[in-house]
Amino acid sequence: MKKKILFLIIGIFFIFGLGVPNVQAYDKGIDVYEYSNISNYNQLKNSGVKVVIQKATEGSNYNDSLLNYRATHLKEAGFTVGYYHFATNNGDAAGQANHFINQIKGLKSDTVYWLDIEQEDRFSKATAIDFVNKFNAVMKSKGYKMGIYTGAYFYYDYLQGNIDSSIPLWIASYGKQPKEFPNQASWQYSESGKVTGVIGNTDMDYFIGDIYLNSQAIPQTVKPQTNYSSAVKTAQYQLNRVMNSKLTLNGILDQKTINALSNFQNIEGITANGNVSADTQTALHNILDFPICYKGGGNHYAVRYVQYRLGTSIDGVYGKETATHVGDYQLAHKLVSDGICGQNTWKELFK
């Protein structure tokens, strides 16, 4: 009798189990851009958020002002980090892909590199398909694995069945779970979520395993070298002071040094090739000279560094916003709050 009951139970699970999807685990995440207000990275981490996808670029020439600042702070806080490009329909998918690559070069991503294409009123089906396929071709040719973020209607009406099926999907659908989640796509389930550590609303996401790159380093334009160089050793010392890069002072252009150089170059608006270029040397020297920076004046490289350190827009122009941030920083550190970055403010920044 017991055996009959056992077989009956097994049979029931087998019959009904055929229709049960193979549910994968997912990780909680958010996606942000320069107007998202992360107020406390540790609180955000403790809230259960594991993944943060940061905007990098838009169109052919727009850069998110907080890209490099967030790239550093999110990594330091222990998040799994990825980056995305927002597509505009300007007929130049390849140009937009290269613009994206130029900005995220040197930043180590834990996830695939995302193309955000979502404006159904600005793309036709044909232009959307063409854009995705051309963008993906450039990314693949440069060694980058791409993912697609889009809305449910955009995906079903335009992209489904018309793009590379191996591309990871991340679908936005508010109030209704897309049928692709959780086996075939990640899901953005809210655009007005509330989470500790973020002021205001934020996009909320569930990410599945196909988004991860297993922490592979991104492609670089320069290969590691084994020969000693005094210029490299000087740059390593300066990067340790300026960026707390924790490089070994060996004069060898190893991968860690390349990554540190690329990150610094991105912040300073220098071509991020991971090499000790003349512009890079100039920028490092200018910053460590502690030049006086003030509203309407100051060394371009030093101003960008101050903006990076204080989390304001990075454009190299010491305007009202930068002066206000400097004044607030001075006040918080018991300095004369005049909005001018002079010797005392520089010394505080480098403590």
C-alpha positions as CSV (number, residue, x, y, z in Angstrom):
1,M,0.0,0.0,0.0
2,K,2.8,2.4,0.9
3,K,4.6,1.6,-2.3
4,K,1.4,2.3,-4.4
5,I,1.0,5.7,-2.6
6,L,4.6,6.6,-3.2
7,F,4.4,5.7,-6.9
8,L,1.2,7.7,-7.2
9,I,2.9,10.8,-5.7
10,I,5.9,10.4,-8.0
11,G,3.6,10.1,-11.0
12,I,1.6,13.2,-10.1
13,F,4.8,15.3,-9.8
14,F,6.1,13.9,-13.0
15,I,3.0,14.6,-15.0
16,F,2.5,18.2,-13.7
17,G,6.2,18.9,-13.5
18,L,6.4,18.7,-17.2
19,G,4.8,22.1,-17.4
20,V,6.9,23.8,-14.7
21,P,9.6,26.1,-16.1
22,N,13.2,25.6,-15.0
23,V,13.4,28.6,-12.7
24,Q,16.9,30.0,-12.3
25,A,18.1,32.1,-9.4
26,Y,18.2,35.8,-9.9
27,D,20.0,38.8,-8.3
28,K,18.5,42.0,-7.2
29,G,19.7,45.1,-9.0
30,I,19.2,48.7,-10.0
31,D,20.2,50.8,-13.0
32,V,21.3,54.4,-12.7
33,Y,22.4,57.4,-14.6
34,E,23.8,60.9,-13.7
35,Y,20.5,62.1,-12.3
36,S,20.1,59.1,-10.0
37,N,21.0,60.1,-6.5
38,I,22.9,57.4,-4.7
39,S,23.3,58.9,-1.2
40,N,25.0,56.0,0.6
41,Y,26.7,53.1,-1.2
42,N,27.0,50.9,2.0
43,Q,23.3,51.3,2.8
44,L,22.4,50.4,-0.8
45,K,24.6,47.3,-0.6
46,N,23.1,46.3,2.7
47,S,19.6,46.6,1.3
48,G,20.2,43.4,-0.8
49,V,21.0,45.1,-4.1
50,K,23.9,43.2,-5.7
51,V,24.0,44.5,-9.3
52,V,24.2,48.1,-10.4
53,I,24.2,49.0,-14.2
54,Q,25.6,52.5,-14.8
55,K,24.9,54.6,-17.9
56,A,28.0,55.4,-19.9
57,T,27.0,57.1,-23.1
58,E,24.1,58.2,-25.3
59,G,24.0,58.8,-29.0
60,S,27.3,59.6,-30.7
61,N,28.8,62.1,-28.4
62,Y,27.1,62.4,-25.0
63,N,28.9,61.0,-21.9
64,D,27.3,60.4,-18.5
65,S,29.1,62.8,-16.2
66,L,29.2,60.3,-13.2
67,L,30.5,57.3,-15.1
68,N,34.0,57.3,-13.8
69,Y,33.1,58.5,-10.3
70,R,30.5,55.7,-9.9
71,A,32.7,53.1,-11.5
72,T,35.2,53.6,-8.7
73,H,32.8,53.9,-5.8
74,L,30.6,51.0,-6.8
75,K,33.6,48.7,-7.1
76,E,34.9,49.9,-3.7
77,A,31.5,49.2,-2.2
78,G,31.5,45.6,-3.6
79,F,28.8,45.8,-6.2
80,T,28.6,43.8,-9.4
81,V,28.9,46.5,-12.0
82,G,27.9,46.9,-15.6
83,Y,27.6,49.7,-18.1
84,Y,25.0,50.7,-20.8
85,H,24.7,52.9,-23.9
86,F,21.4,54.6,-24.7
87,A,20.7,54.4,-28.4
88,T,19.4,57.3,-30.5
89,N,18.2,56.9,-34.1
90,N,20.8,58.9,-35.9
91,G,21.7,56.3,-38.5
92,D,25.1,55.7,-37.1
93,A,25.0,52.5,-35.0
94,A,28.7,51.8,-35.6
95,G,29.7,55.3,-34.5
96,Q,27.6,55.0,-31.4
97,A,29.2,51.6,-30.6
98,N,32.7,53.0,-31.0
99,H,31.8,56.0,-28.8
100,F,30.5,53.6,-26.1
101,I,33.7,51.5,-26.3
102,N,35.9,54.6,-26.1
103,Q,34.3,55.6,-22.8
104,I,34.2,52.2,-21.0
105,K,37.6,51.2,-22.2
106,G,39.7,50.6,-19.1
107,L,36.7,50.1,-16.8
108,K,36.3,46.5,-15.7
109,S,32.7,45.3,-16.2
110,D,31.2,42.3,-14.4
111,T,28.3,42.0,-16.8
112,V,27.8,42.1,-20.6
113,Y,27.9,45.6,-22.1
114,W,24.3,46.8,-22.5
115,L,22.6,48.5,-25.5
116,D,19.5,50.3,-24.3
117,I,17.2,50.6,-27.3
118,E,13.6,51.5,-26.4
119,Q,12.0,54.4,-28.2
120,E,9.4,52.8,-30.4
121,D,8.1,56.1,-31.7
122,R,11.6,57.0,-33.0
123,F,12.6,53.7,-34.6
124,S,10.9,51.7,-37.2
125,K,11.1,47.9,-37.1
126,A,13.7,47.9,-39.9
127,T,15.8,50.6,-38.4
128,A,15.7,49.0,-35.0
129,I,16.8,45.6,-36.3
130,D,19.6,47.2,-38.4
131,F,20.8,49.3,-35.5
132,V,21.1,46.4,-33.1
133,N,22.8,44.1,-35.6
134,K,25.4,46.8,-36.6
135,F,26.0,47.8,-33.0
136,N,26.5,44.2,-32.1
137,A,28.9,43.6,-35.0
138,V,31.2,46.4,-33.8
139,M,31.1,45.2,-30.2
140,K,32.0,41.7,-31.2
141,S,34.8,42.8,-33.5
142,K,36.4,44.7,-30.5
143,G,36.0,41.7,-28.1
144,Y,32.9,43.0,-26.2
145,K,29.9,40.8,-25.4
146,M,26.7,42.7,-25.7
147,G,23.3,42.5,-24.0
148,I,20.0,44.2,-25.0
149,Y,17.8,46.2,-22.7
150,T,14.4,47.1,-24.1
151,G,10.7,47.4,-23.4
152,A,8.5,44.4,-23.8
153,Y,6.5,45.9,-26.7
154,F,9.6,47.0,-28.5
155,Y,11.1,43.5,-28.1
156,Y,8.0,41.7,-29.3
157,D,7.1,44.1,-32.1
158,Y,10.6,44.8,-33.5
159,L,13.4,42.6,-32.3
160,Q,12.1,39.1,-31.4
161,G,13.4,36.6,-34.0
162,N,15.4,39.3,-35.8
163,I,18.6,39.6,-33.8
164,D,21.3,37.2,-32.6
165,S,19.5,34.8,-30.2
166,S,22.7,34.4,-28.1
167,I,22.5,38.1,-26.9
168,P,21.3,38.2,-23.3
169,L,18.0,40.0,-22.8
170,W,16.8,42.5,-20.2
171,I,13.2,43.4,-20.6
172,A,11.3,46.3,-19.0
173,S,7.7,45.4,-18.1
174,Y,5.9,47.1,-15.3
175,G,3.1,45.3,-13.5
176,K,3.4,42.2,-15.7
177,Q,6.1,39.6,-15.6
178,P,7.4,38.9,-19.1
179,K,7.2,35.3,-20.2
180,E,10.9,35.2,-20.8
181,F,11.7,35.7,-17.1
182,P,13.4,34.0,-15.3
183,N,14.7,31.4,-17.9
184,Q,15.5,33.6,-20.9
185,A,15.7,37.2,-19.8
186,S,16.3,39.5,-16.9
187,W,13.4,41.7,-15.8
188,Q,13.1,45.4,-15.0
189,Y,9.9,45.3,-12.9
190,S,9.6,48.9,-11.8
191,E,10.8,52.4,-12.8
192,S,9.6,54.0,-9.5
193,G,11.2,51.7,-6.9
194,K,12.4,52.8,-3.4
195,V,15.5,51.4,-1.9
196,T,17.7,52.4,1.0
197,G,20.7,54.4,0.0
198,V,19.1,56.0,-3.0
199,I,17.1,59.3,-2.7
200,G,14.0,59.3,-4.9
201,N,12.7,56.7,-7.3
202,T,14.9,54.2,-9.1
203,D,14.6,51.4,-11.7
204,M,14.4,48.0,-10.0
205,D,15.6,44.8,-11.7
206,Y,16.0,41.0,-11.3
207,F,19.1,39.8,-13.2
208,I,19.7,36.2,-14.3
209,G,23.0,34.4,-14.7
210,D,23.5,35.0,-18.4
211,I,24.5,38.6,-17.8
212,Y,27.8,37.9,-16.1
213,L,31.2,37.9,-17.7
214,N,32.9,36.1,-14.8
215,S,35.0,39.2,-14.1
216,Q,36.9,39.0,-17.3
217,A,39.1,42.1,-18.0
218,I,37.9,44.2,-20.9
219,P,40.0,44.4,-24.0
220,Q,42.9,46.9,-23.9
221,T,44.5,48.9,-26.7
222,V,48.0,48.2,-25.3
223,K,49.4,44.9,-24.3
224,P,51.3,44.3,-21.0
225,Q,55.1,44.7,-21.3
226,T,57.9,43.2,-19.3
227,N,60.6,45.8,-19.9
228,Y,61.4,48.4,-17.2
229,S,60.6,52.0,-17.8
230,S,61.4,55.0,-15.5
231,A,58.3,56.8,-17.0
232,V,56.1,53.9,-16.0
233,K,57.5,53.8,-12.5
234,T,56.9,57.5,-12.0
235,A,53.4,57.1,-13.3
236,Q,52.8,54.2,-10.9
237,Y,53.9,56.4,-8.0
238,Q,51.7,59.3,-9.1
239,L,48.7,57.1,-9.7
240,N,49.1,55.7,-6.2
241,R,49.0,59.2,-4.8
242,V,46.2,60.6,-7.1
243,M,44.0,57.5,-7.5
244,N,45.1,55.2,-4.6
245,S,45.7,52.6,-7.3
246,K,48.0,50.4,-5.1
247,L,50.4,49.7,-7.9
248,T,53.7,47.9,-7.4
249,L,56.5,50.4,-8.2
250,N,58.3,48.1,-10.6
251,G,58.4,50.3,-13.8
252,I,56.7,47.5,-15.7
253,L,53.5,48.2,-17.7
254,D,51.5,45.2,-16.3
255,Q,47.8,44.8,-16.6
256,K,47.0,46.4,-13.3
257,T,49.0,49.5,-14.4
258,I,47.2,49.6,-17.8
259,N,43.8,49.5,-16.1
260,A,44.8,52.3,-13.6
261,L,46.1,54.4,-16.5
262,S,43.0,53.9,-18.6
263,N,40.7,54.8,-15.6
264,F,42.7,58.0,-14.9
265,Q,42.7,58.9,-18.7
266,N,38.9,58.5,-18.8
267,I,38.5,60.8,-15.9
268,E,40.8,63.4,-17.5
269,G,39.3,63.2,-20.9
270,I,42.5,61.8,-22.4
271,T,42.4,59.0,-25.0
272,A,42.2,55.9,-22.8
273,N,44.9,53.7,-24.3
274,G,46.5,52.5,-21.1
275,N,49.9,53.9,-22.0
276,V,52.0,56.6,-20.3
277,S,51.2,59.2,-22.9
278,A,52.5,62.8,-22.8
279,D,49.0,64.1,-21.9
280,T,48.8,61.6,-19.1
281,Q,52.1,62.7,-17.7
282,T,51.1,66.3,-17.9
283,A,47.8,65.7,-16.2
284,L,49.4,63.8,-13.3
285,H,52.1,66.5,-12.8
286,N,49.5,69.3,-13.0
287,I,47.3,67.7,-10.3
288,L,50.2,67.0,-7.9
289,D,51.4,70.7,-8.3
290,F,48.2,71.6,-6.3
291,P,47.3,74.6,-8.5
292,I,44.8,77.1,-7.3
293,C,41.4,76.5,-9.0
294,Y,38.6,79.0,-8.8
295,K,35.4,80.0,-10.5
296,G,36.3,80.8,-14.1
297,G,39.9,79.7,-13.8
298,G,42.3,76.9,-13.0
299,N,44.2,74.1,-14.7
300,H,41.9,72.0,-16.9
301,Y,43.3,68.6,-15.7
302,A,43.3,69.7,-12.0
303,V,39.7,71.0,-12.3
304,R,38.5,67.7,-13.7
305,Y,40.2,65.8,-10.9
306,V,38.6,68.1,-8.3
307,Q,35.2,67.5,-9.9
308,Y,35.8,63.7,-9.9
309,R,36.8,63.7,-6.3
310,L,33.7,65.7,-5.2
311,G,31.2,63.8,-7.4
312,T,30.1,66.8,-9.5
313,S,29.9,66.9,-13.3
314,I,33.3,66.4,-14.9
315,D,33.8,69.0,-17.7
316,G,37.1,70.7,-16.7
317,V,35.2,74.0,-16.2
318,Y,35.3,75.5,-12.7
319,G,31.7,76.9,-12.7
320,K,29.1,77.6,-10.1
321,E,28.3,74.0,-9.5
322,T,32.0,73.1,-8.8
323,A,32.5,76.1,-6.6
324,T,29.5,75.1,-4.6
325,H,30.7,71.6,-4.1
326,V,34.2,72.8,-3.1
327,G,32.6,75.2,-0.6
328,D,30.5,72.4,0.9
329,Y,33.6,70.1,1.1
330,Q,35.5,72.9,2.8
331,L,32.7,73.5,5.3
332,A,32.5,69.7,6.1
333,H,36.3,69.6,6.7
334,K,36.5,72.7,8.8
335,L,38.2,74.8,6.2
336,V,37.5,78.4,5.1
337,S,34.4,77.9,2.8
338,D,35.3,80.2,-0.1
339,G,34.7,77.8,-3.0
340,I,38.3,78.2,-4.1
341,C,40.5,75.0,-4.3
342,G,43.8,76.3,-2.8
343,Q,46.6,74.6,-1.0
344,N,44.7,73.7,2.2
345,T,41.8,72.2,0.2
346,W,44.3,70.1,-1.9
347,K,46.1,68.9,1.2
348,E,42.7,67.8,2.7
349,L,41.9,65.9,-0.5
350,F,45.2,64.1,-0.3
351,K,45.1,63.1,3.3
